[in-house]
C-alpha cells in the first residue's frame, strides 16, 4: 500500500487532522526501526525473503536492511491483508 493511499483513506474517513497524525506517527515508527524502538519480527522463511515486519496501528510495515546499511521500507499492508501463515 502506498502512503498517499493510506493518507487519503484516513482523511476521507476520519478527517485531515487524523490523517496527518497517522502519517506522522507512521514516519516516527520508521525512525525507530534502527534503534529497536519498534518490536520487529523476522519475516518467516517460507516467504522466501529476508527482512522484518512490525505492526503500527492498523498496518504492518515490512522492511529490510539495504546493502549500504540503510533501512528500506518494502511495503505496508493493512491488517486485513496481512497473512502471517501464507505467502502473499
DSSP file (Angstrom, degrees, kcal/mol; ACC not computed):
  #  RESIDUE AA STRUCTURE BP1 BP2  ACC     N-H-->O    O-->H-N    N-H-->O    O-->H-N    TCO  KAPPA ALPHA  PHI   PSI    X-CA   Y-CA   Z-CA
    1    1 A X              0   0    0      0, 0.0    75,-0.4     0, 0.0     2,-0.3   0.000 360.0 360.0 360.0 144.5    0.0    0.0    0.0
    2    2 A X     >  -     0   0    0      1,-0.1     4,-2.1    73,-0.1     3,-0.3  -0.629 360.0-125.3 -91.5 149.0    1.2    3.5   -0.8
    3    3 A X  H  > S+     0   0    0     -2,-0.3     4,-2.7     1,-0.2     5,-0.2   0.868 111.7  55.4 -60.3 -37.3    1.5    6.2    1.9
    4    4 A X  H  > S+     0   0    0      1,-0.2     4,-2.6     2,-0.2    -1,-0.2   0.861 107.1  50.4 -66.3 -32.7   -0.7    8.5   -0.2
    5    5 A X  H  > S+     0   0    0     -3,-0.3     4,-2.5     2,-0.2     5,-0.2   0.911 110.8  48.6 -68.2 -42.0   -3.4    5.9   -0.3
    6    6 A X  H  X S+     0   0    0     -4,-2.1     4,-2.4     2,-0.2     5,-0.2   0.930 113.4  48.1 -61.4 -44.9   -3.2    5.5    3.5
    7    7 A X  H  X S+     0   0    0     -4,-2.7     4,-3.1     2,-0.2     5,-0.2   0.952 112.8  46.4 -61.2 -50.7   -3.4    9.2    3.9
    8    8 A X  H  X S+     0   0    0     -4,-2.6     4,-2.9     1,-0.2     5,-0.2   0.915 113.2  49.3 -61.0 -43.5   -6.3    9.7    1.5
    9    9 A X  H  X S+     0   0    0     -4,-2.5     4,-1.9     2,-0.2     5,-0.2   0.943 114.6  44.6 -60.7 -47.4   -8.3    6.9    3.1
   10   10 A X  H  X>S+     0   0    0     -4,-2.4     4,-3.4    -5,-0.2     5,-0.6   0.918 114.7  49.0 -64.0 -43.5   -7.8    8.2    6.6
   11   11 A X  H  X5S+     0   0    0     -4,-3.1     4,-1.8    -5,-0.2    -2,-0.2   0.925 113.0  46.6 -60.9 -45.9   -8.5   11.7    5.6
   12   12 A X  H  <5S+     0   0    0     -4,-2.9    -1,-0.2    -5,-0.2    -2,-0.2   0.824 121.8  36.7 -68.1 -30.7  -11.7   10.8    3.8
   13   13 A X  H  <5S+     0   0    0     -4,-1.9    -2,-0.2    -5,-0.2    -1,-0.2   0.877 137.5  10.7 -89.6 -41.3  -12.9    8.6    6.7
   14   14 A X  H  <5S-     0   0    0     -4,-3.4     4,-0.4    -5,-0.2    -3,-0.2   0.392 108.6 -98.9-125.2   1.5  -11.7   10.5    9.8
   15   15 A X     X< -     0   0    0     -4,-1.8     4,-2.0    -5,-0.6    -1,-0.2  -0.077  38.8 -73.5 100.2 161.4  -10.6   13.9    8.6
   16   16 A X  H  > S+     0   0    0      1,-0.2     4,-2.8     2,-0.2     5,-0.2   0.827 123.7  56.9 -65.6 -34.3   -7.3   15.7    7.7
   17   17 A X  H  > S+     0   0    0      2,-0.2     4,-2.2     1,-0.2    -1,-0.2   0.934 110.4  44.3 -63.8 -44.1   -6.1   16.1   11.3
   18   18 A X  H  > S+     0   0    0     -4,-0.4     4,-2.7     2,-0.2    -2,-0.2   0.893 113.2  51.8 -65.9 -39.7   -6.4   12.3   12.0
   19   19 A X  H  X S+     0   0    0     -4,-2.0     4,-2.4     2,-0.2     5,-0.2   0.927 110.5  48.0 -63.3 -44.7   -4.7   11.6    8.6
   20   20 A X  H  X S+     0   0    0     -4,-2.8     4,-2.4     1,-0.2    -2,-0.2   0.922 113.8  47.7 -60.2 -44.4   -1.8   14.0    9.4
   21   21 A X  H  X S+     0   0    0     -4,-2.2     4,-2.6    -5,-0.2    -2,-0.2   0.909 111.4  49.9 -63.9 -43.6   -1.4   12.4   12.8
   22   22 A X  H  X S+     0   0    0     -4,-2.7     4,-2.1     2,-0.2    -2,-0.2   0.927 113.5  44.5 -63.8 -46.2   -1.5    8.8   11.5
   23   23 A X  H  X S+     0   0    0     -4,-2.4     4,-2.4     2,-0.2    -1,-0.2   0.902 113.6  51.0 -66.5 -40.6    1.1    9.5    8.8
   24   24 A X  H  X S+     0   0    0     -4,-2.4     4,-2.1    -5,-0.2    -2,-0.2   0.920 111.2  48.0 -61.6 -43.2    3.3   11.4   11.2
   25   25 A X  H  X S+     0   0    0     -4,-2.6     4,-1.9     2,-0.2    -1,-0.2   0.867 109.7  53.4 -64.9 -36.4    3.1    8.5   13.7
   26   26 A X  H  X S+     0   0    0     -4,-2.1     4,-2.0     2,-0.2    -2,-0.2   0.924 110.0  46.7 -64.4 -45.0    4.0    6.1   10.9
   27   27 A X  H  X S+     0   0    0     -4,-2.4     4,-2.1     1,-0.2    -2,-0.2   0.862 109.1  55.1 -66.3 -34.6    7.1    8.1   10.0
   28   28 A X  H  X S+     0   0    0     -4,-2.1     4,-0.8     1,-0.2    -1,-0.2   0.889 107.1  50.9 -63.3 -37.9    8.1    8.3   13.7
   29   29 A X  H >X S+     0   0    0     -4,-1.9     3,-0.8     2,-0.2     4,-0.5   0.904 106.8  53.8 -65.4 -40.8    7.8    4.5   13.8
   30   30 A X  H >< S+     0   0    0     -4,-2.0     3,-1.4     1,-0.2     4,-0.5   0.924 105.9  54.0 -56.7 -44.2   10.1    4.3   10.7
   31   31 A X  H 3< S+     0   0    0     -4,-2.1     4,-0.3     1,-0.3    -1,-0.2   0.729 105.4  54.6 -63.9 -22.1   12.7    6.4   12.5
   32   32 A X  H <<>S+     0   0    0     -4,-0.8     5,-2.9    -3,-0.8     6,-0.7   0.517  83.3  87.1 -90.9  -5.5   12.6    4.0   15.5
   33   33 A X  T X<5S+     0   0    0     -3,-1.4     3,-1.6    -4,-0.5    -1,-0.2   0.951  88.6  47.7 -59.1 -51.3   13.5    0.8   13.4
   34   34 A X  T 3 5S+     0   0    0     -4,-0.5    -1,-0.2     1,-0.3    -2,-0.1   0.821 113.8  46.7 -63.8 -32.6   17.2    1.3   13.6
   35   35 A X  T 3 5S-     0   0    0     -4,-0.3    -1,-0.3    -3,-0.0    -2,-0.2   0.332 114.1-115.1 -91.1   7.7   17.2    1.9   17.4
   36   36 A X  T < 5S+     0   0    0     -3,-1.6    -3,-0.2    -4,-0.3    -2,-0.1   0.796  71.4 140.9  62.2  30.5   14.9   -1.1   18.0
   37   37 A X      < +     0   0    0     -5,-2.9     2,-0.4    -8,-0.1    -4,-0.2   0.611  64.3  53.7 -77.4 -12.6   12.2    1.3   19.2
   38   38 A X  S    S-     0   0    0     -6,-0.7     2,-1.2    -5,-0.2    18,-0.1  -0.958  94.5-117.4-118.8 143.8    9.6   -0.8   17.4
   39   39 A X        -     0   0    0     -2,-0.4    16,-0.4    16,-0.2     2,-0.3  -0.664  39.5-173.0 -84.1  97.8    9.4   -4.6   18.1
   40   40 A X        -     0   0    0     -2,-1.2     2,-0.3    14,-0.1    14,-0.2  -0.656   9.3-156.7 -93.2 148.2   10.1   -6.1   14.7
   41   41 A X  E     -A   53   0A   0     12,-3.0    12,-2.3    -2,-0.3     2,-0.1  -0.901  27.5-102.4-117.8 149.8    9.8   -9.8   13.9
   42   42 A X  E     -A   52   0A   0     -2,-0.3     2,-0.3    10,-0.2    10,-0.3  -0.439  38.7-108.4 -68.5 145.2   11.7  -11.7   11.1
   43   43 A X        -     0   0    0      8,-2.5     8,-0.2    -2,-0.1    -1,-0.1  -0.603  48.9 -98.0 -68.6 130.6    9.6  -12.5    8.0
   44   44 A X    >   -     0   0    0     -2,-0.3     3,-2.0     1,-0.1     5,-0.4  -0.192  27.1-121.8 -54.7 141.6    9.0  -16.3    8.1
   45   45 A X  G >  S+     0   0    0      1,-0.3     3,-2.1     2,-0.2    -1,-0.1   0.791 106.2  70.7 -56.0 -33.0   11.4  -18.3    6.0
   46   46 A X  G 3  S+     0   0    0      1,-0.3    -1,-0.3     2,-0.1    41,-0.1   0.663  87.3  66.1 -64.5 -13.6    8.6  -19.8    3.9
   47   47 A X  G <  S-     0   0    0     -3,-2.0    -1,-0.3     2,-0.2    -2,-0.2   0.677 102.0-135.0 -79.4 -16.4    8.1  -16.4    2.3
   48   48 A X    <   +     0   0    0     -3,-2.1     2,-0.3    -4,-0.3    -3,-0.1   0.672  68.2  99.2  75.0  17.5   11.5  -16.7    0.7
   49   49 A X        -     0   0    0     -5,-0.4     2,-0.4     2,-0.1    -1,-0.2  -0.978  67.3-127.9-133.6 148.8   12.6  -13.1    1.5
   50   50 A X        +     0   0    0     -2,-0.3     2,-0.3    -3,-0.1    -6,-0.1  -0.785  59.9  81.8 -94.6 139.1   14.8  -11.7    4.2
   51   51 A X        -     0   0    0     -2,-0.4    -8,-2.5    -8,-0.2     2,-0.3  -0.975  60.6-100.0 159.4-167.7   13.5   -8.9    6.3
   52   52 A X  E     -AB  42  63A   0     11,-3.2    11,-2.7    -2,-0.3     2,-0.3  -0.867  19.2-158.7-140.0 167.6   11.4   -7.9    9.2
   53   53 A X  E     -AB  41  62A   0    -12,-2.3   -12,-3.0    -2,-0.3     2,-0.3  -0.988   5.6-175.9-148.6 157.2    7.9   -6.6   10.0
   54   54 A X  E     - B   0  61A   0      7,-1.8     7,-3.1    -2,-0.3     2,-0.4  -0.978  28.1-111.5-147.8 159.1    6.1   -4.8   12.8
   55   55 A X  E     - B   0  60A   0    -16,-0.4     2,-0.4    -2,-0.3     5,-0.2  -0.767  24.5-176.2 -94.6 136.0    2.6   -3.6   13.5
   56   56 A X  E >   - B   0  59A   0      3,-3.5     3,-2.6    -2,-0.4     2,-0.3  -0.926  61.6 -64.7-129.8 107.6    1.7    0.0   13.5
   57   57 A X  T 3  S-     0   0    0     -2,-0.4    -1,-0.0     1,-0.3   -35,-0.0  -0.334 122.5  -8.3  52.5-111.1   -1.9    0.6   14.5
   58   58 A X  T 3  S+     0   0    0     -2,-0.3    21,-2.8    -3,-0.1     2,-0.3   0.235 126.7  72.0-100.4  13.5   -3.9   -0.9   11.6
   59   59 A X  E <   -BC  56  78A   0     -3,-2.6    -3,-3.5    19,-0.3     2,-0.5  -0.898  65.8-140.0-128.9 156.4   -1.0   -1.6    9.3
   60   60 A X  E     -BC  55  77A   0     17,-3.1    17,-2.7    -2,-0.3     2,-0.5  -0.977  19.4-151.4-113.1 127.5    2.0   -4.0    9.1
   61   61 A X  E     -BC  54  76A   0     -7,-3.1    -7,-1.8    -2,-0.5     2,-0.5  -0.878   6.0-160.0-102.4 123.8    5.3   -2.4    7.9
   62   62 A X  E     +BC  53  75A   0     13,-3.0    12,-2.6    -2,-0.5    13,-1.3  -0.891  22.4 162.0-103.5 131.4    7.7   -4.7    6.1
   63   63 A X  E     -BC  52  73A   0    -11,-2.7   -11,-3.2    -2,-0.5     2,-0.3  -0.930  18.3-168.7-144.2 165.0   11.3   -3.6    6.0
   64   64 A X  E     - C   0  72A   0      8,-2.0     8,-3.0    -2,-0.3     2,-0.5  -0.983  33.2-100.5-151.8 160.9   14.8   -4.8    5.4
   65   65 A X  E     - C   0  71A   0     -2,-0.3     6,-0.2     6,-0.2     5,-0.1  -0.731  40.9-138.0 -83.4 126.9   18.4   -3.7    5.7
   66   66 A X    >   -     0   0    0      4,-3.3     3,-2.3    -2,-0.5    -1,-0.0  -0.361  26.5-100.8 -81.8 164.9   19.8   -2.5    2.4
   67   67 A X  T 3  S+     0   0    0      1,-0.3    -1,-0.1     2,-0.1    -2,-0.0   0.802 123.6  53.2 -56.7 -32.1   23.3   -3.3    1.1
   68   68 A X  T 3  S-     0   0    0      2,-0.1    -1,-0.3     1,-0.0     3,-0.1   0.403 123.1-103.9 -86.5   4.1   24.5    0.2    2.2
   69   69 A X  S <  S+     0   0    0     -3,-2.3    -2,-0.1     1,-0.3    -1,-0.0   0.234  81.1 127.2  94.6 -13.7   23.2   -0.3    5.7
   70   70 A X        -     0   0    0     -5,-0.1    -4,-3.3     1,-0.1     2,-0.5  -0.236  63.5-111.5 -69.3 165.5   20.2    1.9    5.3
   71   71 A X  E     -C   65   0A   0     -6,-0.2     2,-0.5    -3,-0.1    -6,-0.2  -0.875  28.9-159.9-100.3 130.5   16.7    0.7    6.1
   72   72 A X  E     -C   64   0A   0     -8,-3.0    -8,-2.0    -2,-0.5     2,-0.7  -0.944  14.2-138.0-113.2 128.0   14.3    0.2    3.3
   73   73 A X  E     -C   63   0A   0     -2,-0.5   -10,-0.3   -10,-0.2     3,-0.1  -0.746  20.5-174.5 -81.1 119.1   10.6    0.1    3.7
   74   74 A X  E     -     0   0A   0    -12,-2.6     2,-0.3    -2,-0.7   -11,-0.2   0.935  57.3 -31.2 -83.6 -50.8    9.4   -2.8    1.5
   75   75 A X  E     -C   62   0A   0    -13,-1.3   -13,-3.0     2,-0.0     2,-0.4  -0.982  45.3-135.7-161.9 164.8    5.7   -2.5    1.8
   76   76 A X  E     -C   61   0A   0    -75,-0.4     2,-0.4    -2,-0.3   -15,-0.2  -0.993  24.5-169.1-129.4 122.1    2.9   -1.5    4.2
   77   77 A X  E     -C   60   0A   0    -17,-2.7   -17,-3.1    -2,-0.4     2,-0.1  -0.912  23.6-119.6-115.5 139.2   -0.1   -3.8    4.4
   78   78 A X  E >>  -C   59   0A   0     -2,-0.4     3,-2.2   -19,-0.2     4,-0.8  -0.416  37.0-107.7 -66.1 151.0   -3.4   -3.1    6.1
   79   79 A X  T 34 S+     0   0    0    -21,-2.8     3,-0.4     1,-0.3    -1,-0.1   0.778 119.7  60.1 -55.4 -28.4   -4.2   -5.6    8.9
   80   80 A X  T 34 S+     0   0    0    -22,-0.3    -1,-0.3     1,-0.2   -21,-0.1   0.719 108.6  43.8 -72.0 -20.0   -6.8   -7.2    6.7
   81   81 A X  T <4 S+     0   0    0     -3,-2.2     2,-0.6     2,-0.0    -1,-0.2   0.494  87.4 105.1-102.1  -5.5   -4.2   -8.0    4.0
   82   82 A X     <  -     0   0    0     -4,-0.8     2,-0.6    -3,-0.4    -3,-0.0  -0.669  46.0-178.1 -80.9 119.2   -1.5   -9.3    6.4
   83   83 A X    >   +     0   0    0     -2,-0.6     3,-0.9     3,-0.2    -3,-0.0  -0.868   9.8 177.7-121.7  96.4   -1.3  -13.1    6.2
   84   84 A X  T 3  S+     0   0    0     -2,-0.6    -1,-0.1     1,-0.2   -40,-0.1   0.762  79.2  53.2 -68.9 -24.0    1.3  -14.5    8.6
   85   85 A X  T 3  S+     0   0    0      1,-0.1     2,-0.3     2,-0.0    -1,-0.2   0.450 113.6  29.1 -96.7  -0.2    0.6  -18.1    7.7
   86   86 A X  S <  S-     0   0    0     -3,-0.9    -3,-0.2   -39,-0.0    -1,-0.1  -0.993  84.0 -98.0-155.5 150.4    1.0  -17.9    3.9
   87   87 A X              0   0    0     -2,-0.3   -40,-0.1   -41,-0.1    -2,-0.0  -0.301 360.0 360.0 -65.7 154.3    2.9  -16.0    1.3
   88   88 A X              0   0    0    -41,-0.1    -1,-0.1    -5,-0.0   -41,-0.0   0.474 360.0 360.0 -71.3 360.0    1.0  -13.2   -0.5
